[in-house]
Amino acid sequence: MKAFVFPGQGAQFSGMGKDLYESNDICRDMFKAGNEILGFDITDIMFNGTDEDLKQTNVTQPAIFLHSIINVTALGDRLSPDMVAGHSLGEFSALVANRALSFEEGLRLVAQRAHAMQKACELNPSTMAAIIGLEDNIVEEVCKSIDDIIIPANYNAPGQLVISGSIEGVDKAIDELKQKGARMALKLAVGGAFHSPFMEPARQELEKAINEAEFSDPVCPVYQNATGLPVKEPQKIKENLIAQLTSPVRWTQTMFNMIKDGADHFTEVGPGNVLQGLIKKADRTVNVESASKYV
Protein backbone atom coordinates (compact mmCIF):
# COMPACT_ATOMS: atom_id res chain seq x y z
CA MET A 1 0.00 0.00 0.00
CA LYS A 2 1.14 3.52 -0.81
CA ALA A 3 1.42 6.32 1.76
CA PHE A 4 2.06 10.01 1.14
CA VAL A 5 3.82 11.94 3.92
CA PHE A 6 4.22 15.70 4.12
CA PRO A 7 7.02 17.62 5.89
CA GLY A 8 6.69 20.35 8.48
CA GLN A 9 8.63 23.42 9.50
CA GLY A 10 12.38 23.14 8.93
CA ALA A 11 12.18 21.58 5.45
CA GLN A 12 12.31 24.94 3.64
CA PHE A 13 15.17 26.04 1.37
CA SER A 14 15.82 28.98 -0.92
CA GLY A 15 14.65 28.25 -4.46
CA MET A 16 11.93 25.83 -3.35
CA GLY A 17 9.28 25.32 -6.01
CA LYS A 18 10.96 27.42 -8.69
CA ASP A 19 11.34 24.44 -11.02
CA LEU A 20 7.62 23.70 -10.77
CA TYR A 21 6.75 27.35 -11.42
CA GLU A 22 8.88 27.43 -14.56
CA SER A 23 7.83 24.07 -16.01
CA ASN A 24 4.10 23.71 -15.31
CA ASP A 25 1.31 26.19 -16.16
CA ILE A 26 -1.10 24.77 -13.55
CA CYS A 27 1.57 25.02 -10.85
CA ARG A 28 2.36 28.59 -11.90
CA ASP A 29 -1.31 29.54 -11.53
CA MET A 30 -1.41 27.98 -8.06
CA PHE A 31 1.64 29.96 -6.95
CA LYS A 32 -0.05 33.15 -8.18
CA ALA A 33 -3.26 32.20 -6.36
CA GLY A 34 -1.20 31.66 -3.21
CA ASN A 35 0.20 35.18 -3.46
CA GLU A 36 -3.32 36.59 -3.75
CA ILE A 37 -4.72 34.58 -0.82
CA LEU A 38 -1.80 35.51 1.45
CA GLY A 39 -1.66 39.15 0.39
CA PHE A 40 2.09 39.18 -0.25
CA ASP A 41 4.52 37.80 -2.84
CA ILE A 42 5.51 34.58 -1.10
CA THR A 43 6.80 33.08 -4.35
CA ASP A 44 9.52 35.73 -4.55
CA ILE A 45 10.65 34.85 -1.01
CA MET A 46 10.52 31.11 -1.79
CA PHE A 47 12.53 31.47 -4.99
CA ASN A 48 14.96 34.25 -4.01
CA GLY A 49 14.81 34.76 -0.23
CA THR A 50 17.66 34.11 2.17
CA ASP A 51 17.59 31.33 4.75
CA GLU A 52 16.78 34.01 7.33
CA ASP A 53 13.81 35.25 5.26
CA LEU A 54 12.46 31.71 5.03
CA LYS A 55 12.78 31.10 8.79
CA GLN A 56 10.05 33.61 9.61
CA THR A 57 7.05 31.55 10.77
CA ASN A 58 4.54 33.54 8.71
CA VAL A 59 6.60 32.69 5.62
CA THR A 60 7.88 29.20 6.46
CA GLN A 61 4.54 27.52 7.07
CA PRO A 62 2.64 28.72 3.98
CA ALA A 63 5.76 28.25 1.84
CA ILE A 64 6.14 24.58 2.79
CA PHE A 65 2.40 24.03 2.41
CA LEU A 66 2.41 25.64 -1.06
CA HIS A 67 5.38 23.60 -2.21
CA SER A 68 3.81 20.37 -0.95
CA ILE A 69 0.37 20.90 -2.50
CA ILE A 70 1.72 22.16 -5.81
CA ASN A 71 3.98 19.10 -5.86
CA VAL A 72 0.92 16.86 -5.37
CA THR A 73 -0.84 18.68 -8.20
CA ALA A 74 2.14 18.18 -10.51
CA LEU A 75 2.05 14.45 -9.77
CA GLY A 76 -1.49 14.20 -11.14
CA ASP A 77 -2.74 10.61 -11.13
CA ARG A 78 0.68 8.99 -11.45
CA LEU A 79 0.67 8.08 -7.76
CA SER A 80 -2.45 7.59 -5.68
CA PRO A 81 -2.07 7.17 -1.90
CA ASP A 82 -4.00 4.68 0.22
CA MET A 83 -3.24 6.74 3.33
CA VAL A 84 -1.64 10.09 4.20
CA ALA A 85 0.05 11.81 7.13
CA GLY A 86 1.89 15.06 7.73
CA HIS A 87 4.40 16.14 10.36
CA SER A 88 2.92 19.07 12.34
CA LEU A 89 2.26 21.73 9.68
CA GLY A 90 2.38 18.91 7.11
CA GLU A 91 -0.93 17.60 8.43
CA PHE A 92 -2.67 20.47 6.61
CA SER A 93 -0.94 19.43 3.37
CA ALA A 94 -2.06 15.84 3.96
CA LEU A 95 -5.67 16.98 4.41
CA VAL A 96 -5.66 18.89 1.12
CA ALA A 97 -4.02 15.93 -0.63
CA ASN A 98 -6.79 13.57 0.56
CA ARG A 99 -9.44 16.18 -0.35
CA ALA A 100 -10.70 16.82 3.16
CA LEU A 101 -9.82 20.50 2.58
CA SER A 102 -9.63 22.68 -0.51
CA PHE A 103 -6.31 24.26 -1.49
CA GLU A 104 -7.67 27.74 -0.75
CA GLU A 105 -9.16 26.79 2.62
CA GLY A 106 -6.00 24.93 3.60
CA LEU A 107 -3.73 27.86 2.77
CA ARG A 108 -5.91 30.30 4.72
CA LEU A 109 -5.84 28.04 7.77
CA VAL A 110 -2.05 27.59 7.51
CA ALA A 111 -1.58 31.38 7.33
CA GLN A 112 -3.82 31.86 10.38
CA ARG A 113 -1.98 29.09 12.22
CA ALA A 114 1.42 30.67 11.51
CA HIS A 115 0.23 34.09 12.66
CA ALA A 116 -1.34 32.69 15.84
CA MET A 117 1.78 30.66 16.70
CA GLN A 118 4.02 33.67 16.16
CA LYS A 119 1.89 35.72 18.55
CA ALA A 120 1.97 32.94 21.15
CA CYS A 121 5.77 32.79 20.91
CA GLU A 122 6.05 36.52 21.51
CA LEU A 123 3.66 36.35 24.45
CA ASN A 124 5.65 33.73 26.40
CA PRO A 125 9.36 33.25 25.64
CA SER A 126 10.01 29.51 25.41
CA THR A 127 12.07 27.03 23.44
CA MET A 128 12.67 23.43 22.27
CA ALA A 129 15.55 20.95 22.28
CA ALA A 130 16.43 17.83 20.30
CA ILE A 131 17.25 14.72 22.32
CA ILE A 132 18.96 11.79 20.59
CA GLY A 133 20.01 8.43 21.95
CA LEU A 134 17.58 7.80 24.80
CA GLU A 135 14.43 5.73 25.13
CA ASP A 136 11.22 7.78 25.09
CA ASN A 137 10.26 6.75 28.61
CA ILE A 138 13.51 8.15 30.05
CA VAL A 139 12.90 11.52 28.38
CA GLU A 140 9.30 11.49 29.60
CA GLU A 141 10.37 10.77 33.18
CA VAL A 142 12.93 13.60 33.18
CA CYS A 143 10.35 16.05 31.84
CA LYS A 144 7.89 15.03 34.57
CA SER A 145 10.54 15.44 37.27
CA ILE A 146 11.21 19.10 36.46
CA ASP A 147 9.06 21.64 38.29
CA ASP A 148 8.29 23.70 35.20
CA ILE A 149 6.30 23.52 31.96
CA ILE A 150 8.21 21.05 29.82
CA ILE A 151 6.90 18.13 27.74
CA PRO A 152 7.96 15.76 24.95
CA ALA A 153 6.74 17.60 21.85
CA ASN A 154 7.85 15.61 18.81
CA TYR A 155 8.22 11.82 18.86
CA ASN A 156 10.16 11.77 15.59
CA ALA A 157 11.70 8.28 15.50
CA PRO A 158 12.94 5.65 17.92
CA GLY A 159 15.63 7.33 20.02
CA GLN A 160 14.91 10.76 18.53
CA LEU A 161 12.62 13.11 20.42
CA VAL A 162 12.14 16.87 20.77
CA ILE A 163 11.18 18.48 24.09
CA SER A 164 9.35 21.77 24.44
CA GLY A 165 8.80 24.21 27.30
CA SER A 166 10.10 27.16 29.29
CA ILE A 167 13.68 28.26 28.62
CA GLU A 168 14.73 27.44 32.19
CA GLY A 169 12.93 24.08 32.12
CA VAL A 170 14.53 23.05 28.83
CA ASP A 171 17.98 24.02 30.14
CA LYS A 172 17.45 21.86 33.23
CA ALA A 173 16.20 18.96 31.12
CA ILE A 174 19.21 19.16 28.80
CA ASP A 175 21.59 18.88 31.76
CA GLU A 176 19.70 15.93 33.26
CA LEU A 177 19.31 14.10 29.95
CA LYS A 178 23.03 14.40 29.25
CA GLN A 179 23.66 12.80 32.63
CA LYS A 180 21.24 10.02 31.65
CA GLY A 181 23.40 9.28 28.61
CA ALA A 182 21.81 11.24 25.77
CA ARG A 183 24.06 11.16 22.70
CA MET A 184 22.85 14.67 21.90
CA ALA A 185 20.77 17.20 23.83
CA LEU A 186 20.76 20.45 21.89
CA LYS A 187 18.59 23.54 22.10
CA LEU A 188 16.95 24.38 18.74
CA ALA A 189 16.87 27.75 17.00
CA VAL A 190 13.07 28.09 17.10
CA GLY A 191 10.73 30.92 18.00
CA GLY A 192 9.06 29.14 20.91
CA ALA A 193 7.75 25.97 22.52
CA PHE A 194 5.62 24.44 19.76
CA HIS A 195 3.27 21.57 20.64
CA SER A 196 3.19 22.52 24.32
CA PRO A 197 0.86 24.40 26.69
CA PHE A 198 2.65 27.61 25.63
CA MET A 199 0.68 27.36 22.37
CA GLU A 200 -2.70 27.57 24.15
CA PRO A 201 -3.40 31.15 22.90
CA ALA A 202 -2.76 29.94 19.35
CA ARG A 203 -4.99 26.89 19.86
CA GLN A 204 -7.88 29.10 20.98
CA GLU A 205 -7.44 31.41 17.99
CA LEU A 206 -7.19 28.59 15.47
CA GLU A 207 -10.08 26.60 16.96
CA LYS A 208 -12.63 29.12 15.72
CA ALA A 209 -11.12 29.22 12.22
CA ILE A 210 -11.00 25.41 11.93
CA ASN A 211 -14.57 24.97 13.17
CA GLU A 212 -15.80 27.54 10.63
CA ALA A 213 -13.86 25.96 7.75
CA GLU A 214 -15.52 23.52 5.37
CA PHE A 215 -14.15 19.99 5.71
CA SER A 216 -15.24 17.11 3.45
CA ASP A 217 -15.03 13.33 3.71
CA PRO A 218 -11.46 12.42 2.71
CA VAL A 219 -10.74 9.94 -0.06
CA CYS A 220 -8.34 8.01 2.19
CA PRO A 221 -7.50 7.99 5.93
CA VAL A 222 -5.27 10.63 7.48
CA TYR A 223 -3.07 9.49 10.35
CA GLN A 224 -3.15 12.48 12.69
CA ASN A 225 -0.39 13.81 14.91
CA ALA A 226 -2.44 14.02 18.09
CA THR A 227 -3.15 10.27 18.19
CA GLY A 228 -1.06 8.59 15.49
CA LEU A 229 -4.25 6.84 14.36
CA PRO A 230 -6.22 6.88 11.08
CA VAL A 231 -9.25 9.17 10.83
CA LYS A 232 -11.87 9.73 8.10
CA GLU A 233 -14.63 11.60 9.94
CA PRO A 234 -14.47 15.39 9.28
CA GLN A 235 -15.51 16.35 12.82
CA LYS A 236 -12.86 14.13 14.39
CA ILE A 237 -10.27 15.48 11.94
CA LYS A 238 -11.09 18.99 13.13
CA GLU A 239 -10.82 18.03 16.80
CA ASN A 240 -7.40 16.43 16.31
CA LEU A 241 -6.18 19.35 14.22
CA ILE A 242 -7.10 21.77 17.02
CA ALA A 243 -5.50 19.55 19.68
CA GLN A 244 -2.31 19.30 17.62
CA LEU A 245 -1.08 22.77 18.62
CA THR A 246 -0.73 21.95 22.31
CA SER A 247 -0.17 18.18 22.19
CA PRO A 248 2.84 16.13 21.03
CA VAL A 249 3.43 15.17 17.42
CA ARG A 250 3.27 11.38 17.63
CA TRP A 251 5.21 10.74 14.44
CA THR A 252 6.94 7.57 15.64
CA GLN A 253 3.55 6.06 16.51
CA THR A 254 2.13 7.30 13.20
CA MET A 255 4.84 5.59 11.15
CA PHE A 256 4.49 2.29 13.00
CA ASN A 257 0.69 2.38 12.70
CA MET A 258 0.81 3.09 8.96
CA ILE A 259 3.25 0.21 8.45
CA LYS A 260 1.12 -2.09 10.63
CA ASP A 261 -1.92 -1.16 8.50
CA GLY A 262 -0.13 -2.17 5.31
CA ALA A 263 1.96 0.79 4.13
CA ASP A 264 5.10 -0.51 2.45
CA HIS A 265 5.83 2.36 0.03
CA PHE A 266 6.22 5.91 1.39
CA THR A 267 6.48 8.99 -0.83
CA GLU A 268 7.57 12.26 0.80
CA VAL A 269 5.78 15.12 -0.94
CA GLY A 270 7.23 18.58 -0.44
CA PRO A 271 10.63 20.13 0.25
CA GLY A 272 13.51 18.16 1.78
CA ASN A 273 13.94 14.52 2.73
CA VAL A 274 13.73 14.55 6.54
CA LEU A 275 10.70 12.25 6.73
CA GLN A 276 12.33 9.66 4.49
CA GLY A 277 15.17 9.40 7.00
CA LEU A 278 12.78 9.07 9.95
CA ILE A 279 10.80 6.32 8.23
CA LYS A 280 14.00 4.39 7.51
CA LYS A 281 14.92 4.65 11.21
CA ALA A 282 11.55 3.10 12.06
CA ASP A 283 11.66 0.27 9.49
CA ARG A 284 14.41 -0.36 6.95
CA THR A 285 12.31 -2.87 5.01
CA VAL A 286 9.83 -0.32 3.57
CA ASN A 287 10.43 1.63 0.38
CA VAL A 288 10.85 5.40 0.67
CA GLU A 289 11.21 7.99 -2.06
CA SER A 290 10.70 11.66 -2.88
CA ALA A 291 7.87 12.87 -5.10
CA SER A 292 10.33 15.22 -6.78
CA LYS A 293 11.62 12.32 -8.91
CA TYR A 294 8.26 12.28 -10.73
CA VAL A 295 7.85 16.00 -11.48
C-alpha positions in Angstrom: 0.0 0.0 0.0 1.1 3.5 -0.8 1.4 6.3 1.8 2.1 10.0 1.1 3.8 11.9 3.9 4.2 15.7 4.1 7.0 17.6 5.9 6.7 20.3 8.5 8.6 23.4 9.5 12.4 23.1 8.9 12.2 21.6 5.4 12.3 24.9 3.6 15.2 26.0 1.4 15.8 29.0 -0.9 14.7 28.2 -4.5 11.9 25.8 -3.3 9.3 25.3 -6.0 11.0 27.4 -8.7 11.3 24.4 -11.0 7.6 23.7 -10.8 6.8 27.4 -11.4 8.9 27.4 -14.6 7.8 24.1 -16.0 4.1 23.7 -15.3 1.3 26.2 -16.2 -1.1 24.8 -13.6 1.6 25.0 -10.9 2.4 28.6 -11.9 -1.3 29.5 -11.5 -1.4 28.0 -8.1 1.6 30.0 -6.9 -0.1 33.1 -8.2 -3.3 32.2 -6.4 -1.2 31.7 -3.2 0.2 35.2 -3.5 -3.3 36.6 -3.7 -4.7 34.6 -0.8 -1.8 35.5 1.5 -1.7 39.2 0.4 2.1 39.2 -0.3 4.5 37.8 -2.8 5.5 34.6 -1.1 6.8 33.1 -4.3 9.5 35.7 -4.5 10.7 34.8 -1.0 10.5 31.1 -1.8 12.5 31.5 -5.0 15.0 34.2 -4.0 14.8 34.8 -0.2 17.7 34.1 2.2 17.6 31.3 4.8 16.8 34.0 7.3 13.8 35.2 5.3 12.5 31.7 5.0 12.8 31.1 8.8 10.0 33.6 9.6 7.1 31.6 10.8 4.5 33.5 8.7 6.6 32.7 5.6 7.9 29.2 6.5 4.5 27.5 7.1 2.6 28.7 4.0 5.8 28.2 1.8 6.1 24.6 2.8 2.4 24.0 2.4 2.4 25.6 -1.1 5.4 23.6 -2.2 3.8 20.4 -1.0 0.4 20.9 -2.5 1.7 22.2 -5.8 4.0 19.1 -5.9 0.9 16.9 -5.4 -0.8 18.7 -8.2 2.1 18.2 -10.5 2.1 14.4 -9.8 -1.5 14.2 -11.1 -2.7 10.6 -11.1 0.7 9.0 -11.5 0.7 8.1 -7.8 -2.4 7.6 -5.7 -2.1 7.2 -1.9 -4.0 4.7 0.2 -3.2 6.7 3.3 -1.6 10.1 4.2 0.0 11.8 7.1 1.9 15.1 7.7 4.4 16.1 10.4 2.9 19.1 12.3 2.3 21.7 9.7 2.4 18.9 7.1 -0.9 17.6 8.4 -2.7 20.5 6.6 -0.9 19.4 3.4 -2.1 15.8 4.0 -5.7 17.0 4.4 -5.7 18.9 1.1 -4.0 15.9 -0.6 -6.8 13.6 0.6 -9.4 16.2 -0.4 -10.7 16.8 3.2 -9.8 20.5 2.6 -9.6 22.7 -0.5 -6.3 24.3 -1.5 -7.7 27.7 -0.8 -9.2 26.8 2.6 -6.0 24.9 3.6 -3.7 27.9 2.8 -5.9 30.3 4.7 -5.8 28.0 7.8 -2.1 27.6 7.5 -1.6 31.4 7.3 -3.8 31.9 10.4 -2.0 29.1 12.2 1.4 30.7 11.5 0.2 34.1 12.7 -1.3 32.7 15.8 1.8 30.7 16.7 4.0 33.7 16.2 1.9 35.7 18.6 2.0 32.9 21.2 5.8 32.8 20.9 6.0 36.5 21.5 3.7 36.3 24.5 5.6 33.7 26.4 9.4 33.3 25.6 10.0 29.5 25.4 12.1 27.0 23.4 12.7 23.4 22.3 15.6 21.0 22.3 16.4 17.8 20.3 17.2 14.7 22.3 19.0 11.8 20.6 20.0 8.4 22.0 17.6 7.8 24.8 14.4 5.7 25.1 11.2 7.8 25.1 10.3 6.8 28.6 13.5 8.1 30.0 12.9 11.5 28.4 9.3 11.5 29.6 10.4 10.8 33.2 12.9 13.6 33.2 10.4 16.1 31.8 7.9 15.0 34.6 10.5 15.4 37.3 11.2 19.1 36.5 9.1 21.6 38.3 8.3 23.7 35.2 6.3 23.5 32.0 8.2 21.0 29.8 6.9 18.1 27.7 8.0 15.8 25.0 6.7 17.6 21.8 7.9 15.6 18.8 8.2 11.8 18.9 10.2 11.8 15.6 11.7 8.3 15.5 12.9 5.7 17.9 15.6 7.3 20.0 14.9 10.8 18.5 12.6 13.1 20.4 12.1 16.9 20.8 11.2 18.5 24.1 9.3 21.8 24.4 8.8 24.2 27.3 10.1 27.2 29.3 13.7 28.3 28.6 14.7 27.4 32.2 12.9 24.1 32.1 14.5 23.0 28.8 18.0 24.0 30.1 17.4 21.9 33.2 16.2 19.0 31.1 19.2 19.2 28.8 21.6 18.9 31.8 19.7 15.9 33.3 19.3 14.1 30.0 23.0 14.4 29.2 23.7 12.8 32.6 21.2 10.0 31.7 23.4 9.3 28.6 21.8 11.2 25.8 24.1 11.2 22.7 22.9 14.7 21.9 20.8 17.2 23.8 20.8 20.5 21.9 18.6 23.5 22.1 17.0 24.4 18.7 16.9 27.7 17.0 13.1 28.1 17.1 10.7 30.9 18.0 9.1 29.1 20.9 7.8 26.0 22.5 5.6 24.4 19.8 3.3 21.6 20.6 3.2 22.5 24.3 0.9 24.4 26.7 2.6 27.6 25.6 0.7 27.4 22.4 -2.7 27.6 24.1 -3.4 31.1 22.9 -2.8 29.9 19.3 -5.0 26.9 19.9 -7.9 29.1 21.0 -7.4 31.4 18.0 -7.2 28.6 15.5 -10.1 26.6 17.0 -12.6 29.1 15.7 -11.1 29.2 12.2 -11.0 25.4 11.9 -14.6 25.0 13.2 -15.8 27.5 10.6 -13.9 26.0 7.7 -15.5 23.5 5.4 -14.2 20.0 5.7 -15.2 17.1 3.5 -15.0 13.3 3.7 -11.5 12.4 2.7 -10.7 9.9 -0.1 -8.3 8.0 2.2 -7.5 8.0 5.9 -5.3 10.6 7.5 -3.1 9.5 10.4 -3.2 12.5 12.7 -0.4 13.8 14.9 -2.4 14.0 18.1 -3.2 10.3 18.2 -1.1 8.6 15.5 -4.2 6.8 14.4 -6.2 6.9 11.1 -9.2 9.2 10.8 -11.9 9.7 8.1 -14.6 11.6 9.9 -14.5 15.4 9.3 -15.5 16.4 12.8 -12.9 14.1 14.4 -10.3 15.5 11.9 -11.1 19.0 13.1 -10.8 18.0 16.8 -7.4 16.4 16.3 -6.2 19.4 14.2 -7.1 21.8 17.0 -5.5 19.5 19.7 -2.3 19.3 17.6 -1.1 22.8 18.6 -0.7 21.9 22.3 -0.2 18.2 22.2 2.8 16.1 21.0 3.4 15.2 17.4 3.3 11.4 17.6 5.2 10.7 14.4 6.9 7.6 15.6 3.6 6.1 16.5 2.1 7.3 13.2 4.8 5.6 11.1 4.5 2.3 13.0 0.7 2.4 12.7 0.8 3.1 9.0 3.3 0.2 8.4 1.1 -2.1 10.6 -1.9 -1.2 8.5 -0.1 -2.2 5.3 2.0 0.8 4.1 5.1 -0.5 2.4 5.8 2.4 0.0 6.2 5.9 1.4 6.5 9.0 -0.8 7.6 12.3 0.8 5.8 15.1 -0.9 7.2 18.6 -0.4 10.6 20.1 0.2 13.5 18.2 1.8 13.9 14.5 2.7 13.7 14.6 6.5 10.7 12.3 6.7 12.3 9.7 4.5 15.2 9.4 7.0 12.8 9.1 9.9 10.8 6.3 8.2 14.0 4.4 7.5 14.9 4.6 11.2 11.5 3.1 12.1 11.7 0.3 9.5 14.4 -0.4 6.9 12.3 -2.9 5.0 9.8 -0.3 3.6 10.4 1.6 0.4 10.8 5.4 0.7 11.2 8.0 -2.1 10.7 11.7 -2.9 7.9 12.9 -5.1 10.3 15.2 -6.8 11.6 12.3 -8.9 8.3 12.3 -10.7 7.8 16.0 -11.5 
